[in-house]
Amino acid sequence: MKNEYYQQILVDFFDRIDQFADSEVRSILESSGPELVSKLSELTYAIEVGNYSEAIMLIDEMTEFQILSAYR
């Protein structure tokens, strides 16, 4: 994607994963990666168009999905 916001979010996200995540966390992220990337794309678009209520909902969905992935 040629979206600088999206790219910066991904760079920051993966930098933090490299810094703080252990192998179990990395495994969870790998299995949930496609869904996470899809939601990040939606989040970026919602922010770009100023739909902040949608952005907040997407953040909640991503958080819930990651938590559920951790317990599966």
PDB file of N, H, CA, C and O in Angstrom:
ATOM      1  N   MET A   1       0.840  -1.184   0.000  1.00  0.00           N
ATOM      2  CA  MET A   1       0.000   0.000   0.000  1.00  0.00           C
ATOM      3  C   MET A   1       0.880   1.241   0.000  1.00  0.00           C
ATOM      4  O   MET A   1       1.938   1.260   0.630  1.00  0.00           O
ATOM      5  N   LYS A   2       0.450   2.257  -0.695  1.00  0.00           N
ATOM      6  H   LYS A   2      -0.409   2.241  -1.206  1.00  0.00           H
ATOM      7  CA  LYS A   2       1.208   3.493  -0.737  1.00  0.00           C
ATOM      8  C   LYS A   2       0.576   4.519   0.191  1.00  0.00           C
ATOM      9  O   LYS A   2       0.292   5.647  -0.212  1.00  0.00           O
ATOM     10  N   ASN A   3       0.366   4.127   1.400  1.00  0.00           N
ATOM     11  H   ASN A   3       0.597   3.210   1.727  1.00  0.00           H
ATOM     12  CA  ASN A   3      -0.237   5.001   2.377  1.00  0.00           C
ATOM     13  C   ASN A   3       0.753   5.186   3.512  1.00  0.00           C
ATOM     14  O   ASN A   3       1.058   4.234   4.230  1.00  0.00           O
ATOM     15  N   GLU A   4       1.256   6.395   3.681  1.00  0.00           N
ATOM     16  H   GLU A   4       1.009   7.169   3.098  1.00  0.00           H
ATOM     17  CA  GLU A   4       2.308   6.605   4.673  1.00  0.00           C
ATOM     18  C   GLU A   4       1.830   6.363   6.105  1.00  0.00           C
ATOM     19  O   GLU A   4       2.621   5.935   6.945  1.00  0.00           O
ATOM     20  N   TYR A   5       0.558   6.625   6.402  1.00  0.00           N
ATOM     21  H   TYR A   5      -0.085   6.973   5.720  1.00  0.00           H
ATOM     22  CA  TYR A   5       0.044   6.356   7.746  1.00  0.00           C
ATOM     23  C   TYR A   5       0.047   4.855   8.019  1.00  0.00           C
ATOM     24  O   TYR A   5       0.497   4.398   9.070  1.00  0.00           O
ATOM     25  N   TYR A   6      -0.455   4.113   7.065  1.00  0.00           N
ATOM     26  H   TYR A   6      -0.820   4.484   6.211  1.00  0.00           H
ATOM     27  CA  TYR A   6      -0.524   2.663   7.178  1.00  0.00           C
ATOM     28  C   TYR A   6       0.875   2.090   7.347  1.00  0.00           C
ATOM     29  O   TYR A   6       1.109   1.246   8.212  1.00  0.00           O
ATOM     30  N   GLN A   7       1.797   2.549   6.523  1.00  0.00           N
ATOM     31  H   GLN A   7       1.607   3.235   5.820  1.00  0.00           H
ATOM     32  CA  GLN A   7       3.166   2.056   6.599  1.00  0.00           C
ATOM     33  C   GLN A   7       3.805   2.380   7.944  1.00  0.00           C
ATOM     34  O   GLN A   7       4.503   1.537   8.508  1.00  0.00           O
ATOM     35  N   GLN A   8       3.584   3.576   8.466  1.00  0.00           N
ATOM     36  H   GLN A   8       3.018   4.261   8.008  1.00  0.00           H
ATOM     37  CA  GLN A   8       4.161   3.947   9.750  1.00  0.00           C
ATOM     38  C   GLN A   8       3.556   3.137  10.890  1.00  0.00           C
ATOM     39  O   GLN A   8       4.264   2.747  11.819  1.00  0.00           O
ATOM     40  N   ILE A   9       2.260   2.883  10.827  1.00  0.00           N
ATOM     41  H   ILE A   9       1.684   3.200  10.073  1.00  0.00           H
ATOM     42  CA  ILE A   9       1.616   2.057  11.842  1.00  0.00           C
ATOM     43  C   ILE A   9       2.237   0.665  11.845  1.00  0.00           C
ATOM     44  O   ILE A   9       2.540   0.121  12.907  1.00  0.00           O
ATOM     45  N   LEU A  10       2.428   0.084  10.655  1.00  0.00           N
ATOM     46  H   LEU A  10       2.182   0.525   9.792  1.00  0.00           H
ATOM     47  CA  LEU A  10       3.018  -1.247  10.577  1.00  0.00           C
ATOM     48  C   LEU A  10       4.463  -1.270  11.068  1.00  0.00           C
ATOM     49  O   LEU A  10       4.857  -2.183  11.792  1.00  0.00           O
ATOM     50  N   VAL A  11       5.243  -0.282  10.682  1.00  0.00           N
ATOM     51  H   VAL A  11       4.922   0.460  10.094  1.00  0.00           H
ATOM     52  CA  VAL A  11       6.643  -0.220  11.126  1.00  0.00           C
ATOM     53  C   VAL A  11       6.694  -0.132  12.650  1.00  0.00           C
ATOM     54  O   VAL A  11       7.435  -0.878  13.291  1.00  0.00           O
ATOM     55  N   ASP A  12       5.919   0.765  13.224  1.00  0.00           N
ATOM     56  H   ASP A  12       5.318   1.370  12.704  1.00  0.00           H
ATOM     57  CA  ASP A  12       5.896   0.909  14.688  1.00  0.00           C
ATOM     58  C   ASP A  12       5.430  -0.377  15.370  1.00  0.00           C
ATOM     59  O   ASP A  12       6.009  -0.809  16.366  1.00  0.00           O
ATOM     60  N   PHE A  13       4.383  -0.977  14.823  1.00  0.00           N
ATOM     61  H   PHE A  13       3.912  -0.626  14.013  1.00  0.00           H
ATOM     62  CA  PHE A  13       3.822  -2.194  15.393  1.00  0.00           C
ATOM     63  C   PHE A  13       4.859  -3.311  15.410  1.00  0.00           C
ATOM     64  O   PHE A  13       5.064  -3.956  16.438  1.00  0.00           O
ATOM     65  N   PHE A  14       5.514  -3.540  14.270  1.00  0.00           N
ATOM     66  H   PHE A  14       5.347  -3.016  13.435  1.00  0.00           H
ATOM     67  CA  PHE A  14       6.471  -4.639  14.197  1.00  0.00           C
ATOM     68  C   PHE A  14       7.761  -4.333  14.955  1.00  0.00           C
ATOM     69  O   PHE A  14       8.420  -5.256  15.432  1.00  0.00           O
ATOM     70  N   ASP A  15       8.128  -3.084  15.073  1.00  0.00           N
ATOM     71  H   ASP A  15       7.592  -2.334  14.685  1.00  0.00           H
ATOM     72  CA  ASP A  15       9.270  -2.722  15.919  1.00  0.00           C
ATOM     73  C   ASP A  15       8.993  -3.087  17.372  1.00  0.00           C
ATOM     74  O   ASP A  15       9.866  -3.600  18.072  1.00  0.00           O
ATOM     75  N   ARG A  16       7.784  -2.820  17.811  1.00  0.00           N
ATOM     76  H   ARG A  16       7.075  -2.403  17.242  1.00  0.00           H
ATOM     77  CA  ARG A  16       7.419  -3.151  19.201  1.00  0.00           C
ATOM     78  C   ARG A  16       7.330  -4.655  19.415  1.00  0.00           C
ATOM     79  O   ARG A  16       7.703  -5.160  20.474  1.00  0.00           O
ATOM     80  N   ILE A  17       6.839  -5.363  18.415  1.00  0.00           N
ATOM     81  H   ILE A  17       6.536  -4.953  17.555  1.00  0.00           H
ATOM     82  CA  ILE A  17       6.801  -6.821  18.519  1.00  0.00           C
ATOM     83  C   ILE A  17       8.216  -7.361  18.668  1.00  0.00           C
ATOM     84  O   ILE A  17       8.486  -8.185  19.541  1.00  0.00           O
ATOM     85  N   ASP A  18       9.118  -6.893  17.810  1.00  0.00           N
ATOM     86  H   ASP A  18       8.899  -6.223  17.100  1.00  0.00           H
ATOM     87  CA  ASP A  18      10.509  -7.346  17.894  1.00  0.00           C
ATOM     88  C   ASP A  18      11.119  -7.024  19.254  1.00  0.00           C
ATOM     89  O   ASP A  18      11.922  -7.799  19.775  1.00  0.00           O
ATOM     90  N   GLN A  19      10.750  -5.913  19.814  1.00  0.00           N
ATOM     91  H   GLN A  19      10.099  -5.284  19.390  1.00  0.00           H
ATOM     92  CA  GLN A  19      11.335  -5.482  21.080  1.00  0.00           C
ATOM     93  C   GLN A  19      10.760  -6.229  22.286  1.00  0.00           C
ATOM     94  O   GLN A  19      11.496  -6.553  23.218  1.00  0.00           O
ATOM     95  N   PHE A  20       9.459  -6.505  22.275  1.00  0.00           N
ATOM     96  H   PHE A  20       8.862  -6.242  21.517  1.00  0.00           H
ATOM     97  CA  PHE A  20       8.819  -6.995  23.498  1.00  0.00           C
ATOM     98  C   PHE A  20       8.225  -8.410  23.433  1.00  0.00           C
ATOM     99  O   PHE A  20       8.029  -9.030  24.478  1.00  0.00           O
ATOM    100  N   ALA A  21       7.941  -8.925  22.258  1.00  0.00           N
ATOM    101  H   ALA A  21       8.100  -8.421  21.409  1.00  0.00           H
ATOM    102  CA  ALA A  21       7.191 -10.182  22.167  1.00  0.00           C
ATOM    103  C   ALA A  21       8.078 -11.409  22.357  1.00  0.00           C
ATOM    104  O   ALA A  21       9.226 -11.447  21.916  1.00  0.00           O
ATOM    105  N   ASP A  22       7.510 -12.407  23.025  1.00  0.00           N
ATOM    106  H   ASP A  22       6.576 -12.376  23.383  1.00  0.00           H
ATOM    107  CA  ASP A  22       8.187 -13.691  23.121  1.00  0.00           C
ATOM    108  C   ASP A  22       7.655 -14.611  22.016  1.00  0.00           C
ATOM    109  O   ASP A  22       6.821 -14.192  21.214  1.00  0.00           O
ATOM    110  N   SER A  23       8.123 -15.839  21.970  1.00  0.00           N
ATOM    111  H   SER A  23       8.800 -16.179  22.622  1.00  0.00           H
ATOM    112  CA  SER A  23       7.744 -16.745  20.881  1.00  0.00           C
ATOM    113  C   SER A  23       6.249 -17.050  20.875  1.00  0.00           C
ATOM    114  O   SER A  23       5.660 -17.216  19.807  1.00  0.00           O
ATOM    115  N   GLU A  24       5.628 -17.127  22.048  1.00  0.00           N
ATOM    116  H   GLU A  24       6.106 -16.993  22.916  1.00  0.00           H
ATOM    117  CA  GLU A  24       4.190 -17.403  22.113  1.00  0.00           C
ATOM    118  C   GLU A  24       3.380 -16.250  21.514  1.00  0.00           C
ATOM    119  O   GLU A  24       2.427 -16.476  20.769  1.00  0.00           O
ATOM    120  N   VAL A  25       3.759 -15.036  21.841  1.00  0.00           N
ATOM    121  H   VAL A  25       4.533 -14.853  22.447  1.00  0.00           H
ATOM    122  CA  VAL A  25       3.067 -13.863  21.295  1.00  0.00           C
ATOM    123  C   VAL A  25       3.270 -13.801  19.781  1.00  0.00           C
ATOM    124  O   VAL A  25       2.333 -13.505  19.040  1.00  0.00           O
ATOM    125  N   ARG A  26       4.473 -14.076  19.329  1.00  0.00           N
ATOM    126  H   ARG A  26       5.234 -14.316  19.931  1.00  0.00           H
ATOM    127  CA  ARG A  26       4.739 -14.068  17.883  1.00  0.00           C
ATOM    128  C   ARG A  26       3.883 -15.106  17.167  1.00  0.00           C
ATOM    129  O   ARG A  26       3.388 -14.855  16.068  1.00  0.00           O
ATOM    130  N   SER A  27       3.708 -16.263  17.780  1.00  0.00           N
ATOM    131  H   SER A  27       4.109 -16.467  18.673  1.00  0.00           H
ATOM    132  CA  SER A  27       2.888 -17.322  17.194  1.00  0.00           C
ATOM    133  C   SER A  27       1.430 -16.875  17.048  1.00  0.00           C
ATOM    134  O   SER A  27       0.794 -17.134  16.027  1.00  0.00           O
ATOM    135  N   ILE A  28       0.918 -16.213  18.063  1.00  0.00           N
ATOM    136  H   ILE A  28       1.436 -16.003  18.893  1.00  0.00           H
ATOM    137  CA  ILE A  28      -0.456 -15.702  18.016  1.00  0.00           C
ATOM    138  C   ILE A  28      -0.597 -14.683  16.892  1.00  0.00           C
ATOM    139  O   ILE A  28      -1.568 -14.709  16.136  1.00  0.00           O
ATOM    140  N   LEU A  29       0.376 -13.789  16.791  1.00  0.00           N
ATOM    141  H   LEU A  29       1.164 -13.768  17.405  1.00  0.00           H
ATOM    142  CA  LEU A  29       0.316 -12.761  15.755  1.00  0.00           C
ATOM    143  C   LEU A  29       0.434 -13.348  14.357  1.00  0.00           C
ATOM    144  O   LEU A  29      -0.218 -12.873  13.427  1.00  0.00           O
ATOM    145  N   GLU A  30       1.253 -14.368  14.202  1.00  0.00           N
ATOM    146  H   GLU A  30       1.782 -14.754  14.957  1.00  0.00           H
ATOM    147  CA  GLU A  30       1.381 -15.007  12.895  1.00  0.00           C
ATOM    148  C   GLU A  30       0.078 -15.657  12.470  1.00  0.00           C
ATOM    149  O   GLU A  30      -0.307 -15.563  11.304  1.00  0.00           O
ATOM    150  N   SER A  31      -0.601 -16.309  13.388  1.00  0.00           N
ATOM    151  H   SER A  31      -0.288 -16.386  14.335  1.00  0.00           H
ATOM    152  CA  SER A  31      -1.854 -16.982  13.043  1.00  0.00           C
ATOM    153  C   SER A  31      -2.993 -15.995  12.800  1.00  0.00           C
ATOM    154  O   SER A  31      -3.920 -16.291  12.045  1.00  0.00           O
ATOM    155  N   SER A  32      -2.930 -14.851  13.421  1.00  0.00           N
ATOM    156  H   SER A  32      -2.178 -14.611  14.034  1.00  0.00           H
ATOM    157  CA  SER A  32      -4.004 -13.863  13.267  1.00  0.00           C
ATOM    158  C   SER A  32      -3.604 -12.726  12.322  1.00  0.00           C
ATOM    159  O   SER A  32      -4.360 -11.769  12.149  1.00  0.00           O
ATOM    160  N   GLY A  33      -2.436 -12.827  11.719  1.00  0.00           N
ATOM    161  H   GLY A  33      -1.823 -13.604  11.859  1.00  0.00           H
ATOM    162  CA  GLY A  33      -1.889 -11.760  10.886  1.00  0.00           C
ATOM    163  C   GLY A  33      -2.789 -11.268   9.766  1.00  0.00           C
ATOM    164  O   GLY A  33      -2.998 -10.061   9.647  1.00  0.00           O
ATOM    165  N   PRO A  34      -3.336 -12.165   8.930  1.00  0.00           N
ATOM    166  CA  PRO A  34      -4.179 -11.680   7.822  1.00  0.00           C
ATOM    167  C   PRO A  34      -5.368 -10.839   8.291  1.00  0.00           C
ATOM    168  O   PRO A  34      -5.685  -9.812   7.691  1.00  0.00           O
ATOM    169  N   GLU A  35      -6.020 -11.282   9.364  1.00  0.00           N
ATOM    170  H   GLU A  35      -5.763 -12.116   9.851  1.00  0.00           H
ATOM    171  CA  GLU A  35      -7.154 -10.517   9.908  1.00  0.00           C
ATOM    172  C   GLU A  35      -6.680  -9.167  10.439  1.00  0.00           C
ATOM    173  O   GLU A  35      -7.342  -8.147  10.244  1.00  0.00           O
ATOM    174  N   LEU A  36      -5.538  -9.169  11.105  1.00  0.00           N
ATOM    175  H   LEU A  36      -5.000  -9.997  11.262  1.00  0.00           H
ATOM    176  CA  LEU A  36      -4.993  -7.934  11.660  1.00  0.00           C
ATOM    177  C   LEU A  36      -4.645  -6.935  10.555  1.00  0.00           C
ATOM    178  O   LEU A  36      -4.948  -5.748  10.677  1.00  0.00           O
ATOM    179  N   VAL A  37      -4.023  -7.400   9.499  1.00  0.00           N
ATOM    180  H   VAL A  37      -3.777  -8.364   9.400  1.00  0.00           H
ATOM    181  CA  VAL A  37      -3.663  -6.515   8.379  1.00  0.00           C
ATOM    182  C   VAL A  37      -4.925  -5.940   7.740  1.00  0.00           C
ATOM    183  O   VAL A  37      -4.967  -4.760   7.393  1.00  0.00           O
ATOM    184  N   SER A  38      -5.936  -6.762   7.590  1.00  0.00           N
ATOM    185  H   SER A  38      -5.902  -7.721   7.873  1.00  0.00           H
ATOM    186  CA  SER A  38      -7.204  -6.297   7.021  1.00  0.00           C
ATOM    187  C   SER A  38      -7.820  -5.197   7.889  1.00  0.00           C
ATOM    188  O   SER A  38      -8.263  -4.168   7.378  1.00  0.00           O
ATOM    189  N   LYS A  39      -7.842  -5.421   9.188  1.00  0.00           N
ATOM    190  H   LYS A  39      -7.482  -6.256   9.602  1.00  0.00           H
ATOM    191  CA  LYS A  39      -8.418  -4.424  10.099  1.00  0.00           C
ATOM    192  C   LYS A  39      -7.573  -3.148  10.135  1.00  0.00           C
ATOM    193  O   LYS A  39      -8.123  -2.052  10.247  1.00  0.00           O
ATOM    194  N   LEU A  40      -6.249  -3.273  10.041  1.00  0.00           N
ATOM    195  H   LEU A  40      -5.802  -4.162   9.950  1.00  0.00           H
ATOM    196  CA  LEU A  40      -5.391  -2.084  10.000  1.00  0.00           C
ATOM    197  C   LEU A  40      -5.670  -1.256   8.749  1.00  0.00           C
ATOM    198  O   LEU A  40      -5.646  -0.027   8.795  1.00  0.00           O
ATOM    199  N   SER A  41      -5.933  -1.927   7.640  1.00  0.00           N
ATOM    200  H   SER A  41      -5.953  -2.926   7.602  1.00  0.00           H
ATOM    201  CA  SER A  41      -6.283  -1.219   6.407  1.00  0.00           C
ATOM    202  C   SER A  41      -7.592  -0.455   6.578  1.00  0.00           C
ATOM    203  O   SER A  41      -7.705   0.705   6.181  1.00  0.00           O
ATOM    204  N   GLU A  42      -8.572  -1.117   7.168  1.00  0.00           N
ATOM    205  H   GLU A  42      -8.481  -2.060   7.490  1.00  0.00           H
ATOM    206  CA  GLU A  42      -9.861  -0.470   7.426  1.00  0.00           C
ATOM    207  C   GLU A  42      -9.689   0.702   8.387  1.00  0.00           C
ATOM    208  O   GLU A  42     -10.297   1.757   8.204  1.00  0.00           O
ATOM    209  N   LEU A  43      -8.859   0.511   9.411  1.00  0.00           N
ATOM    210  H   LEU A  43      -8.366  -0.346   9.559  1.00  0.00           H
ATOM    211  CA  LEU A  43      -8.612   1.563  10.393  1.00  0.00           C
ATOM    212  C   LEU A  43      -7.974   2.790   9.732  1.00  0.00           C
ATOM    213  O   LEU A  43      -8.381   3.923   9.987  1.00  0.00           O
ATOM    214  N   THR A  44      -6.995   2.555   8.901  1.00  0.00           N
ATOM    215  H   THR A  44      -6.665   1.635   8.694  1.00  0.00           H
ATOM    216  CA  THR A  44      -6.323   3.654   8.209  1.00  0.00           C
ATOM    217  C   THR A  44      -7.313   4.437   7.353  1.00  0.00           C
ATOM    218  O   THR A  44      -7.306   5.668   7.355  1.00  0.00           O
ATOM    219  N   TYR A  45      -8.158   3.725   6.627  1.00  0.00           N
ATOM    220  H   TYR A  45      -8.164   2.725   6.626  1.00  0.00           H
ATOM    221  CA  TYR A  45      -9.155   4.395   5.795  1.00  0.00           C
ATOM    222  C   TYR A  45     -10.132   5.203   6.645  1.00  0.00           C
ATOM    223  O   TYR A  45     -10.457   6.341   6.309  1.00  0.00           O
ATOM    224  N   ALA A  46     -10.594   4.621   7.735  1.00  0.00           N
ATOM    225  H   ALA A  46     -10.329   3.696   8.008  1.00  0.00           H
ATOM    226  CA  ALA A  46     -11.542   5.324   8.605  1.00  0.00           C
ATOM    227  C   ALA A  46     -10.932   6.620   9.139  1.00  0.00           C
ATOM    228  O   ALA A  46     -11.609   7.645   9.214  1.00  0.00           O
ATOM    229  N   ILE A  47      -9.664   6.569   9.506  1.00  0.00           N
ATOM    230  H   ILE A  47      -9.115   5.736   9.445  1.00  0.00           H
ATOM    231  CA  ILE A  47      -8.994   7.774   9.999  1.00  0.00           C
ATOM    232  C   ILE A  47      -8.840   8.798   8.882  1.00  0.00           C
ATOM    233  O   ILE A  47      -9.059   9.991   9.096  1.00  0.00           O
ATOM    234  N   GLU A  48      -8.464   8.335   7.691  1.00  0.00           N
ATOM    235  H   GLU A  48      -8.287   7.366   7.518  1.00  0.00           H
ATOM    236  CA  GLU A  48      -8.281   9.251   6.553  1.00  0.00           C
ATOM    237  C   GLU A  48      -9.550  10.022   6.215  1.00  0.00           C
ATOM    238  O   GLU A  48      -9.497  11.210   5.897  1.00  0.00           O
ATOM    239  N   VAL A  49     -10.686   9.343   6.285  1.00  0.00           N
ATOM    240  H   VAL A  49     -10.729   8.378   6.543  1.00  0.00           H
ATOM    241  CA  VAL A  49     -11.941  10.004   5.923  1.00  0.00           C
ATOM    242  C   VAL A  49     -12.608  10.686   7.117  1.00  0.00           C
ATOM    243  O   VAL A  49     -13.683  11.270   6.986  1.00  0.00           O
ATOM    244  N   GLY A  50     -11.967  10.607   8.272  1.00  0.00           N
ATOM    245  H   GLY A  50     -11.093  10.132   8.378  1.00  0.00           H
ATOM    246  CA  GLY A  50     -12.483  11.291   9.451  1.00  0.00           C
ATOM    247  C   GLY A  50     -13.601  10.569  10.162  1.00  0.00           C
ATOM    248  O   GLY A  50     -14.341  11.178  10.934  1.00  0.00           O
ATOM    249  N   ASN A  51     -13.737   9.274   9.915  1.00  0.00           N
ATOM    250  H   ASN A  51     -13.135   8.779   9.288  1.00  0.00           H
ATOM    251  CA  ASN A  51     -14.779   8.491  10.575  1.00  0.00           C
ATOM    252  C   ASN A  51     -14.194   7.898  11.867  1.00  0.00           C
ATOM    253  O   ASN A  51     -13.843   6.720  11.925  1.00  0.00           O
ATOM    254  N   TYR A  52     -14.103   8.737  12.884  1.00  0.00           N
ATOM    255  H   TYR A  52     -14.388   9.694  12.837  1.00  0.00           H
ATOM    256  CA  TYR A  52     -13.421   8.347  14.111  1.00  0.00           C
ATOM    257  C   TYR A  52     -14.208   7.347  14.942  1.00  0.00           C
ATOM    258  O   TYR A  52     -13.612   6.548  15.664  1.00  0.00           O
ATOM    259  N   SER A  53     -15.516   7.372  14.857  1.00  0.00           N
ATOM    260  H   SER A  53     -16.000   8.021  14.270  1.00  0.00           H
ATOM    261  CA  SER A  53     -16.295   6.368  15.588  1.00  0.00           C
ATOM    262  C   SER A  53     -16.043   4.980  14.989  1.00  0.00           C
ATOM    263  O   SER A  53     -15.962   3.995  15.723  1.00  0.00           O
ATOM    264  N   GLU A  54     -15.920   4.901  13.681  1.00  0.00           N
ATOM    265  H   GLU A  54     -15.985   5.701  13.085  1.00  0.00           H
ATOM    266  CA  GLU A  54     -15.574   3.636  13.015  1.00  0.00           C
ATOM    267  C   GLU A  54     -14.164   3.201  13.416  1.00  0.00           C
ATOM    268  O   GLU A  54     -13.920   2.016  13.645  1.00  0.00           O
ATOM    269  N   ALA A  55     -13.244   4.152  13.502  1.00  0.00           N
ATOM    270  H   ALA A  55     -13.443   5.114  13.316  1.00  0.00           H
ATOM    271  CA  ALA A  55     -11.864   3.840  13.890  1.00  0.00           C
ATOM    272  C   ALA A  55     -11.825   3.252  15.302  1.00  0.00           C
ATOM    273  O   ALA A  55     -11.118   2.275  15.549  1.00  0.00           O
ATOM    274  N   ILE A  56     -12.565   3.830  16.202  1.00  0.00           N
ATOM    275  H   ILE A  56     -13.139   4.623  16.002  1.00  0.00           H
ATOM    276  CA  ILE A  56     -12.609   3.321  17.575  1.00  0.00           C
ATOM    277  C   ILE A  56     -13.205   1.916  17.602  1.00  0.00           C
ATOM    278  O   ILE A  56     -12.709   1.045  18.318  1.00  0.00           O
ATOM    279  N   MET A  57     -14.256   1.693  16.834  1.00  0.00           N
ATOM    280  H   MET A  57     -14.659   2.400  16.253  1.00  0.00           H
ATOM    281  CA  MET A  57     -14.873   0.375  16.762  1.00  0.00           C
ATOM    282  C   MET A  57     -13.872  -0.650  16.222  1.00  0.00           C
ATOM    283  O   MET A  57     -13.792  -1.766  16.734  1.00  0.00           O
ATOM    284  N   LEU A  58     -13.117  -0.278  15.199  1.00  0.00           N
ATOM    285  H   LEU A  58     -13.182   0.629  14.783  1.00  0.00           H
ATOM    286  CA  LEU A  58     -12.134  -1.191  14.624  1.00  0.00           C
ATOM    287  C   LEU A  58     -11.022  -1.519  15.611  1.00  0.00           C
ATOM    288  O   LEU A  58     -10.567  -2.662  15.673  1.00  0.00           O
ATOM    289  N   ILE A  59     -10.587  -0.545  16.373  1.00  0.00           N
ATOM    290  H   ILE A  59     -10.957   0.383  16.323  1.00  0.00           H
ATOM    291  CA  ILE A  59      -9.569  -0.800  17.401  1.00  0.00           C
ATOM    292  C   ILE A  59     -10.116  -1.786  18.430  1.00  0.00           C
ATOM    293  O   ILE A  59      -9.413  -2.708  18.843  1.00  0.00           O
ATOM    294  N   ASP A  60     -11.353  -1.595  18.838  1.00  0.00           N
ATOM    295  H   ASP A  60     -11.925  -0.846  18.502  1.00  0.00           H
ATOM    296  CA  ASP A  60     -11.977  -2.527  19.780  1.00  0.00           C
ATOM    297  C   ASP A  60     -12.046  -3.934  19.183  1.00  0.00           C
ATOM    298  O   ASP A  60     -11.760  -4.914  19.871  1.00  0.00           O
ATOM    299  N   GLU A  61     -12.427  -4.038  17.901  1.00  0.00           N
ATOM    300  H   GLU A  61     -12.660  -3.242  17.342  1.00  0.00           H
ATOM    301  CA  GLU A  61     -12.514  -5.338  17.239  1.00  0.00           C
ATOM    302  C   GLU A  61     -11.139  -6.005  17.159  1.00  0.00           C
ATOM    303  O   GLU A  61     -11.012  -7.205  17.403  1.00  0.00           O
ATOM    304  N   MET A  62     -10.111  -5.222  16.818  1.00  0.00           N
ATOM    305  H   MET A  62     -10.214  -4.247  16.620  1.00  0.00           H
ATOM    306  CA  MET A  62      -8.764  -5.786  16.727  1.00  0.00           C
ATOM    307  C   MET A  62      -8.293  -6.280  18.085  1.00  0.00           C
ATOM    308  O   MET A  62      -7.705  -7.356  18.191  1.00  0.00           O
ATOM    309  N   THR A  63      -8.546  -5.505  19.109  1.00  0.00           N
ATOM    310  H   THR A  63      -9.024  -4.630  19.023  1.00  0.00           H
ATOM    311  CA  THR A  63      -8.136  -5.890  20.462  1.00  0.00           C
ATOM    312  C   THR A  63      -8.850  -7.162  20.885  1.00  0.00           C
ATOM    313  O   THR A  63      -8.220  -8.086  21.400  1.00  0.00           O
ATOM    314  N   GLU A  64     -10.149  -7.218  20.675  1.00  0.00           N
ATOM    315  H   GLU A  64     -10.661  -6.467  20.257  1.00  0.00           H
ATOM    316  CA  GLU A  64     -10.920  -8.401  21.043  1.00  0.00           C
ATOM    317  C   GLU A  64     -10.444  -9.626  20.266  1.00  0.00           C
ATOM    318  O   GLU A  64     -10.301 -10.711  20.830  1.00  0.00           O
ATOM    319  N   PHE A  65     -10.201  -9.445  18.973  1.00  0.00           N
ATOM    320  H   PHE A  65     -10.317  -8.564  18.515  1.00  0.00           H
ATOM    321  CA  PHE A  65      -9.739 -10.562  18.150  1.00  0.00           C
ATOM    322  C   PHE A  65      -8.394 -11.096  18.634  1.00  0.00           C
ATOM    323  O   PHE A  65      -8.193 -12.309  18.694  1.00  0.00           O
ATOM    324  N   GLN A  66      -7.477 -10.199  18.978  1.00  0.00           N
ATOM    325  H   GLN A  66      -7.641  -9.213  18.929  1.00  0.00           H
ATOM    326  CA  GLN A  66      -6.170 -10.625  19.451  1.00  0.00           C
ATOM    327  C   GLN A  66      -6.278 -11.341  20.800  1.00  0.00           C
ATOM    328  O   GLN A  66      -5.585 -12.331  21.034  1.00  0.00           O
ATOM    329  N   ILE A  67      -7.130 -10.853  21.671  1.00  0.00           N
ATOM    330  H   ILE A  67      -7.694 -10.049  21.482  1.00  0.00           H
ATOM    331  CA  ILE A  67      -7.318 -11.507  22.973  1.00  0.00           C
ATOM    332  C   ILE A  67      -7.913 -12.898  22.783  1.00  0.00           C
ATOM    333  O   ILE A  67      -7.462 -13.866  23.397  1.00  0.00           O
ATOM    334  N   LEU A  68      -8.925 -12.988  21.932  1.00  0.00           N
ATOM    335  H   LEU A  68      -9.291 -12.203  21.433  1.00  0.00           H
ATOM    336  CA  LEU A  68      -9.537 -14.306  21.663  1.00  0.00           C
ATOM    337  C   LEU A  68      -8.535 -15.244  21.016  1.00  0.00           C
ATOM    338  O   LEU A  68      -8.523 -16.437  21.320  1.00  0.00           O
ATOM    339  N   SER A  69      -7.702 -14.732  20.136  1.00  0.00           N
ATOM    340  H   SER A  69      -7.711 -13.763  19.890  1.00  0.00           H
ATOM    341  CA  SER A  69      -6.675 -15.569  19.488  1.00  0.00           C
ATOM    342  C   SER A  69      -5.694 -16.125  20.507  1.00  0.00           C
ATOM    343  O   SER A  69      -5.202 -17.243  20.358  1.00  0.00           O
ATOM    344  N   ALA A  70      -5.415 -15.352  21.532  1.00  0.00           N
ATOM    345  H   ALA A  70      -5.815 -14.444  21.653  1.00  0.00           H
ATOM    346  CA  ALA A  70      -4.467 -15.789  22.554  1.00  0.00           C
ATOM    347  C   ALA A  70      -5.013 -16.970  23.366  1.00  0.00           C
ATOM    348  O   ALA A  70      -4.241 -17.779  23.880  1.00  0.00           O
ATOM    349  N   TYR A  71      -6.326 -17.066  23.481  1.00  0.00           N
ATOM    350  H   TYR A  71      -6.953 -16.408  23.065  1.00  0.00           H
ATOM    351  CA  TYR A  71      -6.919 -18.121  24.299  1.00  0.00           C
ATOM    352  C   TYR A  71      -7.368 -19.326  23.495  1.00  0.00           C
ATOM    353  O   TYR A  71      -7.931 -20.266  24.057  1.00  0.00           O
ATOM    354  N   ARG A  72      -7.134 -19.317  22.203  1.00  0.00           N
ATOM    355  H   ARG A  72      -6.677 -18.553  21.747  1.00  0.00           H
ATOM    356  CA  ARG A  72      -7.532 -20.469  21.365  1.00  0.00           C
ATOM    357  C   ARG A  72      -6.418 -21.457  21.286  1.00  0.00           C
ATOM    358  O   ARG A  72      -6.554 -22.490  20.631  1.00  0.00           O
TER     359      ARG A  72
END
